[in-house]
Amino acid sequence: MAKNTVASTGTIESLDHAGQGIARAEGKTIFVEGGLPGERVSWLSYRRKPNFEMARVTAIHKAASARVSPRCPHFGVCGGCSLQHADPVMQIATKQRVLEDNLHHIGNVKPGSVFAPISGPTWHYRFRARVSVRLVPKKGGVLVGFHERRSSYIADMTSCSILPKRMSDLLVPLRHLIEGLSQPDRMPQIEMAVGEAPGHPGVLDIVLVLRHLEALTEADQASLAAFGRQHGVRWFLQPGGPATVHALNPQDAPLLTYHLPNFGLVLNFSPTEFTQVNPAINHALVTKAMRLLAAQPGERVADMFCGLGNFTLPIARSGAAVVGVEGSEALVARAAENAVKNALSQKTRFFAANLFLDCQPIMTRLGKLDRMLIDPPREGALELVKALPDAEQPRGDAPHTIVYVSCNPATLARDAGILVNVKGYVLEGAGIANMFPHTAHVESIAVFKRP
């Protein structure tokens, strides 16, 4: 890795998909960490290639009007956030541009309309987090936190402004707790999961899942239990893979819950099962998706990559019959339990299938569909959209309306290109949801229709 010894100076033109400033110098593209569009800055490169360089801002000569003082004292070292130096309006505008650029350049498509961005709380929003734990004698003991930027080291964090305050306040006490256990160097991570206390919406129910590589002693378990009582948290232990997760004490075993109040729903989940990290944005996103999908009583709808029923059950509230398809048997079982819990089992059914393989047999099994919702992981839904009939073929049993919720604008754009240019759908609209404020992560939603 080569390093410049003299700083360069130039103007930041835009932001890239990772939230880095883009400048041009001597025929190269310079990706400048910490720069904002319109700023005149100096930078020092830490990686140089023939066509580009990676750099960090060393001085700001002309600041952008959107520049703000980062709220977190660890910003710039901790890798959890990349955009705290930009005001929320710029962050949202940047994400919208990333989505539109991807749709244009990767998918060769343009939405008929651009939706108003879905936004919500910008601080204390993150209800799921995985923090690393490491014994670092040179730093005075155990560190608990996120990784430093571009590093395997753990940031020396004493607080975190994107975690709920109760979770942030646990970072330092957790250090002292782990230091006092029998093998503090054999506990690599703690997964934090937050739900709402049963019967008390808005009251946080915090579960900590401790990954430990060696058996805990009775004294260790007693220390964990005392910490849980003191701080009002529940402990789960993970001695091996995900299937080994269990409550430290049997009375702490009940599942976590979250609410979708617009639909009168309460969903259960285990601490390690996937849920969206930002409950306020999730609720708004589900509400938007239901408006776009517009399922009607008596229709047949498929919810692909359904998880534990986050979209399936709101669709069922419309009176439509819904089939949820998901790769994980455990999540399929959880979705079915949530349907029973919310008295929607008559309107729903679920089955497990690998949606990353040839999906033609799955489409045949589903039969005639009026509408479909797709909410895939970052890899997207390539095999699924390929299984739909091409534009010159009759639509047949395929859905006339597809709502696609995405956590990766690149794979959304790829799949949108197939849906529009091969399958005959029209991209009626698309927009972003600011699920992860102060990061470059882009969550989005799009609606496609075919006559």
Buried (B, 14 or more C-beta within 10 A) or exposed (E): EEEEEEBBEBBBBBBBBEBBBBBEBEEBBBBBBBBBBBBBBBBBBBEBEEEBBBBBBBEBEEBBEBBBEBEBEBBBBBBBBBBBBBBBEBBBBBBBBBBBBBBEEBBEBEBEEBBEBBBBBBBBBBBBBEBBBBBEEEEEBBBBBBBBBEEEBBBBBBBBBBBBEBBBBBBEEBBEBBEBBBBBBBBEBBBBBBBBEBEEEEEBBBBBBBBBEEEBEEEBBEBBBEBBEEBEBBBBBBBEEEEEBEBBEEEBEEBBBBBBEEBEBBBBBBBBBEBBBBBBBBBBBBBBBBEBBEBEEEBBBBBBBBBBBBBBBBBBBBEBBBBBBBBBEBBBBBBBBBBEBBEBBEBBBBBBBEBBEEBEEBBEEBEEBBBBBBBBBEEBBBBBBBBBBEBEEEBEBBBBBBBBBBBBBBBBBBBBBBBBEBBBBBBBBBBBBBBBBBBBBBBBBBBBBBE
